Amino acid sequence: MDIECVQELRPEQKAEWDTFLSSSPFQHPRQDHRFAATERIDGADVLFVLGRIDGALTGVGLLSRTRHPYLASRYRDAIFLSGPVCNDAATMVSFLNAAFAHPEFARIGRVRITPYWLEDDARTLHKLLEGNHFSLSSDGVFRDTGLIDIDPEPDVIMSRFSKSARREVRRAERAGVTIRPITTVDGAAEFLHSLNRLRVGRGLIALAEDSFLQSFDDIYKAGDIGMLLGAFSDDAFISGLLMYRSTHTAHGRHFTTETELLHALKNLRISPLLWLEGMIWARSKGCVHMDVEGYVETTDKSDKKYNIYKYKSELAPKAVIRVGERSRISNRFLHVTGNGKEVLKAAARRRYRALKGLDDD
């Protein structure tokens, strides 16, 4: 396999990238080249990696690189966000091995991959990656998520919701709640501020406004490969759902609510109606699945994500596994010097687990 690494795609390369990505069974919207601008605003250096066999494109990867803290033009870490994308496991391994042999990868300490491979495909890819110097990251062998079948008509989709979720849809409609796309920068900023209040309240890092608004302009504003839906009561924003899609699968990326305003609406639960409208949008674009981006079937109320899983369960997702993040050292010196604190913590954790006789997985 021949590997080409470029910092900018030429117009013909963009067209070729789009064609390959849209036809791959393992495509993910986060590998759309239009996300490069968002990564750059967040401070990363972007590298487009293209793999070819006999001239034909067989793999693509948008690689986001984090600069080394001390060495110019070097990188401590890099990640293929929900990628790279290849059409089968053997080609994926060939793509990765060829990429790591490319001179550009010698300038990177560690490279992480997060391909969008589910169920049996995930198991197959896991076995091949095990023998090719890839280590497990913190999320383990597999990630847990859920897929909702959105191929049927909207009334059939809703009929699969829980009884309480269907009741909340009707209650929201009677209350005069409206759902509409958010297409202005002010509206996107309002959604982000609501989301960040929610994230900070849960102990999560707030999203940067400049990069979010860049992705809104590039991905979500037009309502084609992405959509930002808002729920409104008398023109007051009460909830929002951010989604993006590939050819067959939409992904519910971020969801937020304004709790106090919903209290004033008799503690209305807006999520069933908003997600239903999101599924209708995705279905109109040809999607047959909605990935709820994280889901476990559980009754364990001590789980810190129990309430999130519970509300998602009312939308009738099917629990599935996705191959977990993997990492591989490309340049050990850059990795150790750039990720020193992380390396020491990992070593201490392995030492502790060894002393306790625990399996490091």
N, C-alpha and C positions, 0 to 999 in steps of 0.2 A: 504494500500500500504506500502511495505517495502522500506526504503531508505538506500542506501549505499553511503558513501562519502569517496573517496580515492584521494590521491595526485598523484598516478601513477596507470595506468591501466596495469594489467597483460596481456600477449599475448592473452589469451582466452577472456578476457574482451574487448580488442581492436577489435577482430574479431566479437564479439557479438554486440558491439557498431556500427561497420561498417554496419553490416547486418540490424540492426534496423533503423539506420539513412537513409540508401539508399532506404528503403521500405516505409518510412513515407510520407504521403501526405503533411506534413508541415516541411519537411527537409530544411536545409540551409547549404551551405558549410562551413560557419563560425563556425559551431558546430562540424566540423571534429576534432578529437582529435590531429591531427598533428599541429594544431594551438597553442597547449599548449607551445611549445618551444618559439614561437614568444612572447606570453604573458609574459613568464618568463624573457626574455631578456629586455622587457619593464619595468620590475620591479614588476610585479604582481605575486601573489601566485595563483596557479591554483588548483581548486578542481573539480574532476569529480563526478557528482551526477547521480546515477543510481536508477531508481524506478522499483519495481517488484510487480506483483500480482500473487500469487501462483507460484513463481519462474520464471515466464516469464517476460522478459524485456518489460516495457510499457512506459518508459520515460527516456530521457538522457539529461544532461545539462553540458556543459563545463562552469564553473564559474570562472571568473577572479576577484581576490580579491585585493583591494588596502589597504596597511597596515595603521594602525592607527598611527597618528603622534607622539603619546606619549606612547602608551601601547604596549608592546611586545606581539607577538602572537595573536594580535587582529586586526580587520579590520574595517575601517570606512565605506567602500563601496564595493559592488561587483556587477558584471553584467554578465548575461547570454547573450552573444553577438549573436543576431538573434536566440535566444532560450529562454527557453529550448524547446525540441522537444517531443511532444506526438501526438497520432493519433486522438484524439477527445477532445472536450472542457471539458467534465466532467473529463476525465483522467488527463488533464492538471491541473485543479483545485485540484484534489486529490494529484497529484504529488507535486504541490507547497505547499499545506497545510502540507503534510507529511515532505517535506524538511525543512520547517520552524520549525517543531517540533524536528528536528534532533539536537543533541548537537553542531555540527559544526556551525550551523546557529546562535547559541547564541553568537558566537564570532565575528559576523558581525553586524555593525550598520544598514546599509540600503542595500537592495537588489533590483536591477533593472532587469526587463525582457523586451525582445524585440522579441517576437515570430514572425515567418514569416507566418502570417495568412492574407489572402487577401479577399476583398469584403464581401460576406455574412458570410463567416467563421470569418472574422475579427469582424463583427457586433455581431455575436453570442458569441465570446470569450469576447468581451468588456462587454457585459451584465453580464456574469458570474463573471468576475474579479471585476466589480463594487461592488458586494456583498461580496467580500472576502478580504477587507482591502487593496486593491491596489489603489494607488493614481496616477493621471495623471502626466506625466512629461511635459517638456516645449513644446514638439511637438504636444500636444493636443490628442484628442481621436484617430485620425487616421493620418497616414502619407500619402503623395501622391507620387506615383511612376507611371511608365509606363511599359507595357509589349508589346514586339514585337513578333508577330507570326513568328517563324522561321521553322515551319514544312514543308512549301512548298519548291520546288527547289529554288536554289539561284537566278535564273533569275526572278522567281515570287516574291521573297522577294525584289529584287531591283526594280521591276516594281512598287512596292507600295511606294517607296521613292518619295519625291517631285521631280518635274521637275528639279529644280536647283541642288538637290543632285545627281540625275542621271547624269547630265551634269558634275559635279565635279568628279564623278567616272571615266568617260571617259577621262576627261582632265588629271587626275592623271596618268592614264594608258598611254596616249600619251606622257606624260612628262617622262616616263620611271621610275616612282616611283615603288619600289618593297616593298612587305610586307613579312616579315619572322619572325619566332619565335626568341626571344632573349633567348639564352641558356647559356650565360657565365656571370660570376660575373661582369666583366667589363661592359658588355652591360646592365645588370640590374642596376648597379650604374649610368650609363649614363642616363637611363630612370628616375631614382629617382632624380638625380640632376636637370633634366629638369622639372620634376613634382614639386619639391620644389621651384624652381624659380617662377613657375606659382602660387603656393599656397601662397607664401610670398607676391607676387605682388597683390594678392586678399585679403590680410589681414588674411590669414589662417596660422595655425601652420605647420611648416615643419615636415615631417615624419622622424623618427630616422633611420639612415642608418643601424645600426647593426641588429635591429629587422626586417627591410625590407629585408635585404639580407638573414636572417634566413628563413623568409617565402618564399622567392624566392627559396631557396634550398629545402625546405620541400614541397612546394605546386606548384610552377609555372614552375620550371626548366624542369620537365619531360613532361609537356604538357598534363597531363591527367585530373586531377580535377581543374587545373589552367593553365592559359596561359598568357604569356607576348608577345604581338605582337609589332613589330617595323616597322615603315615606313621609307624607306631610299631613298635618291637621290644621286647617285654616291657614295654610301657607307656612306654618311653623314646622321646621325640620324635626322629626321625631325618631328617625332610624335610617340606616343606609346599608347597602350591600355592594361590595366591589367584586367583580368577576372578570375572568378572562377565559378564553376558549381556544382549543385546537379544532381540528376538523370534526372530531366525534365527541369530545369531552369538554365540558365547562368546569371551571374551578371556582368555588366560592372562597375568595381570597381574604376579605376582611368584612366584618359585620359590626355595626355599632348601634346603640340605642341611647335615647335621652330619657333616663329613668324617671325623672321628676315629671316630665310632660306626659309620660305614659301613666303615671299614677293619677294624673288629673283626668285621664280617660278611663277611669275605673280599673286601673292596673291591667290595661290591655297588653296582651303579648302579640307584638307586631311581627315577630320573625316568621310564622307560617305564611302569612300573606306576602311578605317581601321575598322570601325564598321561592314561593310559588311563581311570582312574577318573574323572578330571575330564571327559573326553569323554562318558563314560556318564552323568554327572550332567547335562551340558549337553543331551545327546540326550533325556533324560527330560523336559526342559523345552521340547522342541520345536525346539531349535537343529539346524541342518544343517551348520554350519561352526564350527571352532575357529580363531581367529586367534592365532598364536603370538607376536604383538607383537614383530616384528623378525626378519627372516630374509633371508639372501642365500645363493644357491647358489654356494659358493666352495671352492676347494682351496688358497687362499692362506693358508698357516700363519702368515704375518707379520701377518695381520689380527688386531687385538687382540680381536675377538669371534669368532675362528675356532672355539674350543672350544664356545662357546654355539651357533653355527650348526651345528656338527657334531652335537651331541646332538639339536637340533631336527630335523635332516635325517633322523634315524632314525625319526621319527614320520610320515614321508611327507607333508610339507606341499607345497602348490603355491605357488611363488614368484609374488607379485603386487605391483603398485605401488599406493600410496595417495598422493593429492595431498598435497604437502608444506605445511608451515606458511607462511602468508602474513601480512604485516602492512601496516597503512595508518595514516598519521599523521592523527589526528583534530584535535589542537590542537598546532601546532608549538612554541609557546612552552612548553607543559607537557612536551612530549617532550624538547626540548633541555635545559631546566632540570632535569628529573627523571631523564633517562637520559644525562646529560652524558658520563660516562666511556665508556659504550657507544657513543655517537655518535662520539666522538673516535677510539676504536679502529676503528670501522667505516670512518671517513673515511681513517685511516692505511692500513688494509688496501686500500681502493679505490685510493688513491694509489700504493701499492706495486705492485699488480697492473697499474695503468695504465703505470707506468714499465717493468715487465717485459713489457708487451704481452700480458697474460693476460686471458682472458675472465672477467669478474666473476662469472659464473654457475658 
